[in-house]
Amino acid sequence: MATYLVTGANRGIGLEYCRQLQQRGDTVIAVCRSSAEALDALGVQVETGVDITSADSVAQLAQKLQDTRLDVLINNAAIVERISLANLDFESIRRQFEVNAIGTLRLTHALLPQIVSGGKVIIMTSRMGSIADNTSGGSYGYRMSKVAVSMAGKSLAIDLKPQNIAVAILHPGLVSTRMTGFTTNGITPAESVKGLLARIDDLTLENTGSFWHSNGEILPW
């Protein structure tokens, strides 16, 4: 049994991570700004009031968990705000960077002392952060912030390898959640997380730093 910490745990993919991990017998620490009835019903440890854009908030969480050993940190918290060239909103772009890229790195750095040797750090990114795969343009803040967090994950993979900590950079697929407007073209959170957990279970120091689709495909940068 391993201990997993999941951010953005109150809905969507984060909630499904918590559900499937709890079902298979792992210990789950669910981190979010505010909880939800579905999360509370799982019976996992829930840490609310955590804002990954706030250094003080993240430091308080790290202090609270200072005696907890983490096997896997899943950085799932993210926001998306649709921005086209015709309606550029630089404050929106800044917000997405603060949450999706800087917030993820801030939390990971703060919790590194809690991650065991042989542990894993998971960076939830998006295929929309692939430069080679971008054929439609737009979504400036989201695309740019996901490129940034993927680069953070690649650097973490290099820097943490001597500490025996592996890093995966994961795309969940097109998932039917609130973030995607519950698209009818997407897969379910359950299907996505089943694949994501398979990628996490297969993560080693030999394949650390890989950019994976939940289905196992290696994605282009």
Number of C-alpha atoms within 10 A of each C-alpha: 9 13 19 25 24 25 27 24 30 25 21 19 26 23 24 22 28 28 21 16 21 17 11 9 11 15 19 24 21 25 26 22 15 14 18 12 9 13 20 13 9 15 12 17 15 20 18 15 14 19 21 28 19 15 13 12 15 22 17 14 20 19 13 11 14 12 10 15 18 24 20 24 24 23 25 24 26 22 16 18 15 15 18 13 10 7 8 15 15 12 10 17 21 14 19 24 25 20 22 31 27 19 23 25 19 18 23 22 13 16 21 17 14 19 21 16 16 14 24 27 28 23 30 24 31 24 23 22 22 19 13 11 12 12 9 7 10 16 17 20 25 28 25 19 28 24 22 18 25 26 17 18 28 19 13 22 24 16 14 19 18 11 13 15 24 28 30 29 27 27 24 22 21 19 23 19 17 11 15 13 9 15 14 12 10 14 16 19 22 17 15 23 25 17 18 25 15 13 21 20 10 11 20 19 18 9 13 22 26 21 27 23 21 22 17 15 11 13 17 13 14
